[in-house]
């Protein structure tokens, strides 16, 4: 059997970029059970309500929903159990400092397979206020209109 290479995205949290200002990102491994990995290979996971916390020097991913494996038996996992994230000690200490002092949150942005192993892209983020969200939407719409106008000008349809 050949080992798979590259990245295959399982799930992404698109709403996180809308609700939070991303300051820094980390790649973390995740401790999983066998039936969880099998369910992920089928592309089944939801990061919608997921968040990470730092407790006793360890990083935990909470509210990640991985549905039960269809062909699993009594060894199946519970869908919303707390899962341990695997990071270097220096990264964990940095995260502890940032989350305690300035009120930042740890939000998972995406979950993917990298060389056969499940990884989570974790973001150190600050929550946006309602006016920040409107402002970023206005910027995005203006940028989209500029690109459309440039495209029309390039085609000669001013």
Buried (B, 14 or more C-beta within 10 A) or exposed (E): EEEEEEEEEBBBBEEBBEBBEEEEEBEBBBEBBEBBBBBBEEEBBBBEEBBBBBEEEEBBBBBBBBBBBEEBEEEBBEBBBEBBBBBEEEBBEBBEEBBEEEEBBBBBBBBBBBEEEBBBBBBBBBEBEEEBEEEBEEEEEEEEEEEEEEEEEEEEEE
